[in-house]
Amino acid sequence: MSKTKFIVAEPVFLVRKGLVNVINELPNASVIGELELTKSITKLVTGTSNYVDVLVISSDLLDETSQFSFKRLKTKHERVVIIVVTKDVKDIPIELKSFFSEIVLLSDSKSTVHEKFKKILNSSNVAHVAHQVQVLSEREAQILKDVALGLSNKEIADKNFISPHTVITHRKNITKKLGIKTVSGLTIYAILNKLIGIDEGN
């Protein structure tokens, strides 16, 4: 069974690592990325909703663009589950509460957090619908890396000793397999899957 893919967006290092550890202890769950900046959330929403199942986000990262971002995320992929982590429920803007499937309090015990995540994993929104991203071939992974690094089709062709037409074919196959159409989305995918470093993708 495919693992449910989580991204944890939390600016505080210790809190973020704690959430990652708890999630990774769960069966059939895997953290595929960590974010700490609000702008990263916007980038995530525009590019990666096709393969993220659960977004765990700190209330500290909720801003005036969050409602638009969450609406866009839900429009692109209605099955994405959003969990908010907060010190106090009062810190969550009332207009955003409808987007969250679960609220994790910083004061919750480890067992409570475990139960909340398990509930999400067993819910109809996520259970048994983790997106199975088809495995890219070695050549496709290399082409994706080159695309994420900003190389043109001709540059990719020259580097890999293939024709530009073949590069275009590979890019179409990559887009079809991953369900990601934008270069920014492919770049984020490449970073999260460690095909390139985060500094290379900037």
Buried (B, 14 or more C-beta within 10 A) or exposed (E): EEBBBBBBBBEBEEBBEBBBEBBEEBEEBBBBBBBBEBEBBBBBBBBBBBBBBBBBBBBBBBEEBBBEBBEBBBEBBEBBBBBBBBEEEEEBEEEBEEBBBBBBBBEBEEEEBBEBBEEBBEEEBBEEEBBEBEEBEEEBBBBBBBBBBEBEBEBBBEEBEBEBEBBBEBBEBBBEBBBBEEEBBBBBBBBBBEBBEBEBBE
